[in-house]
Amino acid sequence: MASRPSRQAQSAEDQELFQGLRHALRSDEPIDLLMSVSGLVAVTDPRNRDPFSRDEPGLPTLSDLVESFIGTPYAETTAALTIIRALATDEVLAARIGRELATRRHPMPDWLAGLDRARIEPNVWFMTHVLGDGDDYLLGITLPSGHALSALVYVDHNLGTVVKDAFVVPAPLEDLVIQMGGLIDDPDQSLTRTDAATARAMIDEAIDLGSRMYPPLESESWPMCRPLIEWMVRMLPSGGVATQRQEWSEEDKAAIAEDFFASPFGKSLDRDDERSLMDSLLWFGTDYTNGDPFRWSTVTVEILLVDWFPRKVVAEPAYLAKLPNLLRAFIRYAHDREGIRASLTEDTLTAVDEYEPDYQRVIRSSRPQGPTALLAGLLETGDLEGFDGFGNFDDKDFDDEDALTIGEIMLEGLDRKVGGRPALVRLDDLPLPDEPFEWSGVADDIVPVVREVLAACDACADELLDVEHRTAMRRFLRRSAVGDPAIFRRKASPARGAAAVAWVVCRANNTAGAYWSGLTVQDLLAWFGVKGSVSQRAEPMLRANGVDPHRLYGQMDLGAADLLTSTCRASIITTRDRHLLG
């Protein structure tokens, strides 16, 4: 008989894992253990791997996790293996787990013993909005023990019809539907039953497309609940077909343009420049966001003006400056054509007013454009410039006149990380020193607040990170305080401010949020007791450090090598040498 492994021999990490499983196993609600194990399975998912890293070390697989649990025959691992067998799609692995479970005699909760007999609710609910930014799918299951679980899956069409967020709650589907229905106060939003097979096809495809995006979309519960969601979705009837985005031919787009310029909305704008701009506007409206050129929302306006048009369309500022007026007229035309309520049209037009100043400033500034923006970073929509986010380069972004090579473009991306080509050439991988916070230049009246933020950052570095991150956070915090003291005069939580500093530094160094880092953004923020995004809190700090947050394209390029750890700089040096030296 094999000897029983000693708990004393376990690492601190293993002990923490066992304690978490033990606590969840003792819970009265199945959701606690199901979510814990779903998170473990998600961490091993190969879909989370960095598609751009050639030197990524061997990462743990689901098989590795299963074998480690098989080698530690405790009640906690028996429970975890039971759930993994249900969540796994690998039949060989499931059979391996089944053989191991047949040898174990640990008593399990009734709900866990009957997990393979879970029943899907026949109804699937669908919540949508007339402007088409995204849809929610609501589904539920009931375990033989009587416990009910319900899931909400949000599919975002502006990002390319991908699952952006999802969560599972310990409640009957009917209760979740009533709760979500009670939140609807918009006559343009609806909650109705939908075909279950079609819902399965839509969710499956949206999960697949979203899993190919990098960086991955993350929330407090996504993608940690993805294995659990996929298990529930597999219980829905098969045979459905996902709704496909409409394909718009060049003739279709030409017809839209002609109808617009012949209409009262566009007649006064029928000029050469506006017709040329309309071609690009319809390219965006048909190929990006929700793919419907007639349904404009505040979100699609933001994407167009803040990012897409200044980056995609290479032209003189005087020409580009005419876009907002054309956009206003086209929104009025499109919404009138679709019968969209006037109040929604006004909201969308207000968004044009809100984002136009930034747009006008950006088109007159130096920025990556066309092929020079390739691999500059990811859009919030997940679309890498010249790279569609799914491993394919978009030939439309290139023509015979584009002389930049991939190597040159990669080097330009590194330039933005470290502050220019001279800094890139001189870059070393020496560890950041352990240095005290520099108080010179910090206004006296904000010292108490800055001190609170500093203390939280230091404690986080000491517990979760290391000395180099502590130094980088101290430098970033000081530059924020000196560059814009008003940041620390506002009534705001010091803990959230510290979380924003840590988030910026960890994102810049790929310490949090990257699959290989072992630290999720949610875990980092949770250390500070913070939930939700801190990007808005970080924006003024980034500006105080000379970084325009709207030009980050999903990356965290700070343009400062002295805010990067030795590990991050070593990786940059490797990439630099590969492309600089050939």
C-alpha positions in Angstrom: 0.0 0.0 0.0 1.3 3.4 -0.9 2.2 5.6 2.0 -0.2 8.4 2.9 1.4 11.8 1.9 2.3 14.0 4.9 0.4 17.3 5.2 3.5 18.7 6.8 5.5 17.9 3.6 3.2 20.1 1.5 4.4 23.5 0.4 2.7 26.6 1.7 1.0 27.0 -1.7 -0.4 23.4 -1.5 -1.6 24.0 2.0 -3.4 27.1 0.9 -5.0 25.2 -1.9 -6.2 22.4 0.4 -7.5 24.9 2.9 -9.5 26.6 0.2 -11.0 23.3 -1.0 -11.7 22.3 2.5 -13.6 25.5 3.3 -15.6 25.2 0.0 -16.4 21.6 0.6 -17.9 22.4 4.0 -20.1 25.1 2.6 -23.8 24.6 2.4 -23.8 25.9 -1.2 -22.4 23.8 -4.1 -21.4 27.0 -5.9 -18.5 27.6 -3.5 -16.7 24.3 -4.4 -17.8 24.4 -8.0 -16.4 27.8 -8.6 -13.1 26.9 -6.7 -12.5 23.9 -8.9 -13.7 25.8 -12.1 -11.0 28.4 -11.3 -8.3 25.7 -11.0 -9.4 24.1 -14.3 -9.4 27.6 -16.0 -5.8 28.2 -14.9 -4.6 25.1 -16.8 -6.6 26.0 -19.9 -4.2 26.3 -22.9 -6.4 28.9 -24.4 -4.9 31.4 -21.9 -1.4 31.0 -23.3 0.4 34.1 -24.6 0.4 33.8 -28.4 3.3 36.2 -28.8 5.7 34.5 -26.4 8.2 32.1 -27.9 10.1 31.5 -24.7 7.1 30.8 -22.4 8.1 28.0 -20.0 6.2 24.8 -19.7 2.8 25.5 -18.0 0.8 23.2 -15.9 -1.9 21.2 -17.7 -5.2 19.8 -16.5 -3.5 16.4 -16.6 -0.8 17.7 -14.3 -3.5 19.0 -11.9 -5.4 15.7 -12.0 -2.2 13.7 -11.3 -1.3 15.9 -8.3 -4.8 15.3 -6.9 -4.6 11.6 -7.5 -1.3 11.5 -5.6 -2.9 13.2 -2.6 -5.9 11.0 -1.6 -7.8 13.3 0.7 -11.5 14.2 0.9 -10.6 17.6 -0.6 -9.0 16.1 -3.7 -11.8 13.5 -4.1 -14.3 16.3 -4.2 -12.2 18.2 -6.7 -11.7 15.2 -8.9 -15.4 14.5 -9.0 -16.1 18.0 -10.3 -13.1 17.9 -12.7 -14.5 14.7 -14.2 -17.8 16.5 -14.9 -16.2 19.7 -16.3 -13.5 17.9 -18.4 -14.2 17.3 -22.1 -11.3 14.9 -22.4 -12.9 11.4 -22.2 -9.6 9.7 -21.5 -8.8 12.0 -18.6 -12.4 11.6 -17.3 -12.0 7.8 -17.4 -8.7 8.1 -15.5 -10.4 10.1 -12.8 -13.2 7.6 -12.7 -10.9 4.7 -12.0 -9.2 6.7 -9.2 -12.6 7.7 -7.6 -13.7 4.0 -7.6 -10.9 3.4 -5.1 -11.8 6.2 -2.7 -14.2 6.0 0.2 -14.4 9.6 1.4 -18.0 10.6 2.2 -19.2 13.3 -0.1 -22.2 15.7 0.0 -25.3 14.5 -1.7 -25.2 17.2 -4.3 -21.7 16.2 -5.3 -22.4 12.5 -5.6 -25.2 13.3 -8.0 -23.4 15.9 -10.1 -23.6 13.7 -13.2 -27.4 13.8 -13.0 -27.7 17.5 -13.1 -30.7 18.7 -15.1 -30.7 21.7 -17.4 -33.8 24.0 -17.2 -35.7 23.9 -20.6 -36.0 27.6 -20.9 -33.1 29.9 -21.9 -33.7 33.7 -21.6 -32.3 36.4 -23.8 -31.9 40.0 -22.9 -31.0 42.5 -25.6 -31.1 46.2 -26.6 -32.2 47.8 -29.8 -28.8 49.4 -30.4 -27.1 46.0 -30.4 -24.0 46.5 -28.1 -24.4 43.1 -26.5 -26.8 40.4 -25.3 -27.3 38.5 -22.1 -28.1 34.8 -22.0 -29.7 33.3 -18.8 -29.7 29.6 -18.2 -30.0 27.3 -15.2 -29.6 23.8 -13.9 -31.0 21.8 -10.9 -28.9 19.2 -9.1 -30.5 15.9 -7.8 -30.2 17.3 -4.3 -32.5 20.2 -5.2 -29.8 22.9 -5.3 -30.3 25.3 -8.2 -27.6 27.2 -10.2 -28.2 29.9 -12.7 -25.7 31.6 -15.1 -25.7 34.9 -16.9 -23.4 35.1 -20.0 -22.8 38.5 -21.6 -21.9 38.4 -25.3 -20.4 41.7 -26.4 -20.9 42.5 -30.1 -18.7 45.6 -30.1 -15.7 43.4 -29.3 -16.5 41.0 -32.1 -19.3 38.9 -30.6 -17.3 37.4 -27.8 -18.1 36.5 -24.2 -16.9 39.4 -22.2 -18.3 38.4 -18.8 -20.3 35.7 -17.1 -21.2 34.6 -13.6 -23.0 31.8 -11.8 -25.3 32.3 -8.8 -26.9 29.8 -6.3 -30.5 30.6 -7.3 -33.2 29.1 -9.5 -33.3 30.4 -13.0 -36.8 31.9 -12.4 -35.4 34.0 -9.6 -32.5 35.3 -11.7 -34.9 36.2 -14.6 -37.2 38.1 -12.2 -34.2 39.9 -10.7 -32.8 40.9 -14.2 -36.3 41.8 -15.5 -36.7 44.1 -12.5 -33.6 46.0 -13.5 -34.9 46.9 -16.9 -36.1 50.5 -17.0 -35.4 51.1 -20.7 -38.2 50.5 -23.2 -35.6 49.6 -25.8 -34.4 46.6 -23.8 -36.2 43.3 -23.7 -36.0 40.0 -21.9 -37.6 37.0 -23.6 -37.3 33.3 -24.0 -35.1 32.1 -26.8 -34.4 28.8 -28.6 -32.1 26.7 -26.4 -30.2 25.1 -29.2 -29.5 28.5 -30.8 -28.4 29.9 -27.5 -25.9 27.0 -27.1 -24.5 27.6 -30.5 -24.2 31.4 -29.9 -22.5 31.0 -26.5 -20.2 28.3 -27.8 -19.0 30.4 -30.7 -18.7 33.6 -28.5 -16.6 31.7 -26.0 -14.4 30.3 -28.8 -13.9 33.7 -30.4 -13.2 35.4 -27.0 -10.7 32.8 -26.0 -8.5 33.7 -29.0 -8.2 37.3 -28.0 -5.0 38.5 -26.3 -4.8 40.0 -23.7 -7.8 37.8 -22.5 -11.0 39.5 -21.3 -11.1 39.4 -17.6 -13.6 40.2 -14.9 -14.1 39.2 -11.3 -15.6 35.9 -12.4 -14.5 35.5 -16.0 -12.7 33.3 -17.3 -12.5 31.6 -13.9 -16.1 30.4 -14.3 -15.6 29.4 -18.0 -15.3 25.6 -17.3 -18.5 25.7 -15.2 -20.4 27.7 -17.8 -19.2 25.4 -20.6 -20.4 22.4 -18.6 -23.9 24.0 -18.2 -24.0 25.0 -21.9 -23.2 21.4 -22.9 -26.4 20.3 -21.3 -28.5 22.4 -23.7 -29.8 20.8 -26.8 -27.4 20.6 -29.8 -28.2 21.3 -33.4 -28.6 25.0 -33.3 -26.8 27.4 -35.6 -25.2 30.6 -34.4 -26.6 33.8 -35.9 -24.1 35.1 -38.4 -23.2 38.7 -38.9 -24.5 40.2 -42.1 -22.1 40.4 -45.0 -22.1 43.8 -46.7 -20.8 43.9 -50.3 -19.2 47.0 -51.8 -22.4 47.4 -53.7 -24.4 47.4 -50.5 -22.2 50.0 -48.9 -22.3 52.2 -52.1 -26.1 52.0 -52.0 -26.2 53.1 -48.3 -23.9 56.1 -49.1 -26.0 57.1 -52.1 -29.2 56.9 -50.1 -27.7 59.0 -47.3 -26.4 61.8 -49.5 -29.7 61.9 -51.3 -31.6 62.2 -48.0 -32.4 65.4 -46.1 -29.7 64.4 -43.6 -26.8 64.1 -46.0 -27.7 66.3 -49.0 -25.8 69.4 -47.7 -22.7 67.2 -47.1 -22.5 65.8 -50.6 -18.9 66.7 -51.3 -15.8 64.8 -52.3 -14.1 64.7 -48.9 -17.3 63.6 -47.1 -18.0 60.9 -49.7 -14.4 59.6 -49.1 -14.9 59.7 -45.4 -18.2 57.9 -45.8 -16.3 55.0 -47.3 -14.2 54.6 -44.1 -17.3 55.2 -41.9 -19.1 52.4 -43.6 -16.0 50.2 -43.4 -16.1 50.6 -39.7 -19.9 50.2 -39.4 -20.0 47.0 -41.4 -16.8 45.2 -40.5 -16.4 46.2 -36.8 -18.4 46.5 -33.6 -21.8 45.0 -34.1 -21.5 44.9 -37.9 -24.7 47.0 -38.3 -24.0 50.4 -39.9 -27.5 51.7 -38.9 -27.3 51.1 -35.1 -25.0 53.6 -33.4 -24.6 53.8 -29.6 -22.5 55.8 -27.3 -20.0 52.9 -27.1 -19.6 52.6 -30.9 -19.1 56.3 -31.2 -16.4 56.2 -28.5 -14.6 53.3 -30.3 -14.7 55.1 -33.6 -13.6 58.6 -32.5 -11.2 57.7 -29.6 -9.4 54.9 -31.3 -10.4 53.4 -34.6 -10.5 56.4 -37.0 -7.4 58.2 -35.8 -5.5 54.9 -36.0 -6.9 53.3 -39.2 -7.3 56.2 -41.5 -4.1 57.8 -42.7 -4.8 61.4 -43.9 -4.2 65.1 -43.2 -5.9 66.6 -40.1 -7.9 69.0 -42.2 -9.5 66.1 -43.9 -10.0 64.0 -40.8 -11.5 67.0 -38.9 -14.6 66.8 -41.1 -15.6 63.4 -39.7 -17.6 64.4 -36.6 -20.1 66.5 -38.5 -20.5 63.7 -41.1 -21.0 61.2 -38.2 -23.7 63.3 -36.6 -25.7 63.5 -39.9 -25.3 59.8 -40.6 -26.4 58.8 -37.0 -29.6 60.9 -37.5 -30.1 59.2 -40.9 -29.5 55.7 -39.7 -31.6 56.0 -36.5 -34.4 57.6 -38.5 -34.3 54.7 -41.0 -34.5 52.1 -38.2 -37.2 53.9 -36.2 -34.9 54.3 -33.2 -36.3 56.5 -30.4 -35.3 60.2 -30.5 -33.9 60.1 -27.0 -31.4 57.3 -27.9 -30.4 59.3 -31.0 -29.8 62.3 -28.7 -27.7 60.3 -26.3 -25.6 59.0 -29.2 -25.1 62.5 -30.6 -24.1 63.7 -27.2 -21.3 61.1 -27.2 -20.0 62.6 -30.5 -19.9 66.0 -28.7 -18.1 64.4 -25.8 -15.4 62.6 -27.7 -14.9 65.1 -30.5 -12.4 67.3 -28.6 -10.1 64.3 -28.0 -10.5 63.2 -31.6 -9.6 66.6 -32.9 -6.5 66.7 -30.6 -5.4 63.2 -31.5 -5.6 63.7 -35.3 -3.2 66.6 -34.9 -0.7 64.7 -32.8 2.0 62.2 -33.5 0.6 58.7 -33.3 0.8 55.2 -34.8 -1.1 55.0 -38.0 -1.8 52.4 -40.6 0.9 49.8 -40.9 3.1 51.6 -38.4 0.5 50.8 -35.7 0.8 47.0 -36.4 1.4 45.2 -33.1 1.4 48.6 -31.3 -1.1 47.0 -28.9 -4.6 45.7 -28.6 -7.7 47.7 -29.1 -10.3 47.5 -26.4 -12.1 45.6 -29.0 -9.3 43.0 -29.1 -8.3 44.0 -32.6 -4.5 44.3 -32.9 -3.6 46.8 -35.6 -3.0 44.7 -38.6 -3.7 41.6 -36.5 -7.2 40.5 -35.9 -6.7 39.2 -32.3 -7.0 35.7 -33.5 -3.7 34.9 -35.0 -4.2 36.4 -38.5 -2.9 39.5 -40.1 -5.3 41.7 -42.0 -4.1 42.2 -45.6 -6.3 45.3 -45.8 -3.8 47.1 -43.6 -1.0 46.7 -46.1 -0.2 47.6 -49.6 2.8 47.6 -51.8 3.9 51.0 -50.6 4.2 49.8 -46.9 7.9 49.3 -46.3 7.9 48.5 -42.6 8.9 45.0 -41.7 7.5 43.1 -38.8 10.9 43.4 -37.1 10.8 47.2 -37.4 7.2 47.3 -36.1 8.1 45.1 -33.1 11.0 47.4 -32.3 8.7 50.4 -32.4 6.5 48.7 -29.9 9.5 48.2 -27.6 10.5 51.8 -28.1 7.1 52.8 -26.6 7.7 50.6 -23.6 11.1 52.0 -22.6 11.0 55.6 -23.9 12.5 55.6 -27.3 15.2 53.9 -29.4 18.2 55.2 -27.6 16.7 53.9 -24.3 16.0 50.6 -26.0 19.6 50.3 -27.3 21.0 51.1 -23.8 18.6 48.9 -21.9 20.1 46.5 -19.3 18.5 43.9 -17.1 20.0 44.9 -13.7 17.5 44.6 -10.8 15.8 47.8 -9.7 17.5 49.0 -6.5 15.8 49.0 -3.1 15.3 52.8 -2.8 13.2 54.9 -0.4 10.4 57.1 -1.6 11.6 60.5 -2.8 9.5 63.2 -1.1 11.1 66.2 -2.7 8.6 68.1 -4.9 5.5 66.6 -3.2 3.2 69.3 -2.0 2.9 69.5 1.8 -1.0 69.3 1.8 -1.1 66.0 0.0 1.7 64.3 2.0 -0.8 62.5 4.4 -2.8 61.0 1.5 0.3 60.0 -0.5 1.7 58.4 2.7 -1.4 56.2 3.0 -1.2 55.2 -0.7 2.6 54.5 -0.3 2.1 52.3 2.8 -0.5 50.2 1.0 1.7 49.8 -2.1 4.7 48.9 0.0 2.7 46.3 2.0 1.4 44.8 -1.3 4.9 44.6 -2.7 6.2 42.9 0.4 3.5 40.3 0.5 2.6 39.7 -3.1 5.5 41.0 -5.2 9.1 42.0 -4.5 11.5 44.8 -4.0 11.7 45.8 -7.7 8.0 46.2 -7.9 8.1 48.2 -4.7 10.6 50.6 -6.2 8.7 50.9 -9.4 5.5 51.7 -7.6 7.3 54.3 -5.4 8.6 56.0 -8.5 5.3 55.9 -10.4 3.5 57.2 -7.3 6.0 60.1 -6.8 5.8 61.2 -10.4 2.0 61.2 -10.1 2.0 63.3 -6.9 4.5 65.8 -8.4 3.0 65.9 -11.9 -0.6 66.4 -10.7 -1.1 67.1 -7.0 -4.8 67.6 -7.5 -5.1 63.8 -7.9 -4.5 63.5 -4.1 -6.7 66.4 -3.1 -9.9 64.8 -4.3 -12.1 62.8 -2.0 -11.1 59.3 -3.0 -10.2 56.1 -1.3 -6.4 55.8 -0.7 -6.8 52.0 -1.0 -8.2 52.4 -4.5 -5.5 54.8 -5.4 -2.9 52.3 -4.2 -4.6 49.5 -6.2 -4.4 51.8 -9.3 -0.7 52.3 -8.8 -0.1 48.5 -8.4 -2.3 47.7 -11.3 -0.4 50.1 -13.6 3.0 48.8 -12.6 2.0 45.1 -12.7 0.3 45.5 -16.0 3.4 47.3 -17.4 5.6 44.4 -16.2 3.2 41.6 -17.2 3.1 40.6 -13.5 -0.7 40.5 -13.2 -3.2 39.4 -15.7 -0.8 37.4 -17.9 -1.4 33.6 -17.8 2.1 32.8 -16.8 2.3 35.3 -14.0 0.2 33.3 -11.6 -1.4 36.5 -10.3 -4.8 37.7 -11.7 -5.8 41.3 -11.8 -8.8 40.3 -9.6 -6.4 38.8 -7.0 -4.2 41.9 -7.1 -7.1 44.3 -6.6 -8.7 42.1 -3.9 -5.5 42.4 -1.8 -6.4 46.1 -1.4 -10.0 45.2 -0.8 -11.0 46.7 -4.1 -13.6 45.3 -6.5 -14.2 46.3 -10.1 -11.9 48.2 -12.5 -9.4 50.8 -11.3 -8.6 52.1 -14.8 -10.5 55.3 -14.3 -8.6 56.0 -11.1 -5.3 55.3 -12.9 -6.0 57.6 -15.8 -4.9 60.9 -14.2 -1.9 59.2 -12.7 -0.9 58.0 -16.2 -1.3 61.5 -17.6 0.8 62.9 -14.7 3.5 60.4 -15.8 3.3 61.6 -19.4 1.2 58.7 -20.7 -2.0 59.2 -22.6 -4.3 56.5 -21.4 -6.4 56.6 -24.5 -3.4 55.7 -26.7 -2.4 52.5 -24.8 -4.5 50.2 -27.1 -4.9 47.7 -24.2 -1.2 47.7 -23.4 0.5 49.4 -20.5 3.4 51.1 -22.3 4.8 53.7 -19.8 7.7 54.9 -21.9 10.0 54.5 -18.8 12.6 51.8 -18.5 13.1 52.6 -14.8 9.6 51.4 -14.0 10.3 48.0 -15.5 11.6 45.0 -13.5 14.8 43.2 -14.5 12.7 40.2 -15.7 10.6 42.4 -17.9 13.6 44.2 -19.3 15.4 40.9 -19.9 12.5 39.8 -22.1 12.5 43.1 -24.0 16.3 42.7 -24.6 15.7 39.2 -26.0 13.1 40.5 -28.4 15.2 43.6 -29.2 18.3 41.6 -30.1 16.3 39.1 -32.2 14.9 42.0 -34.4 17.7 44.5 -34.1 20.5 42.1 -34.8 18.6 40.0 -37.2 
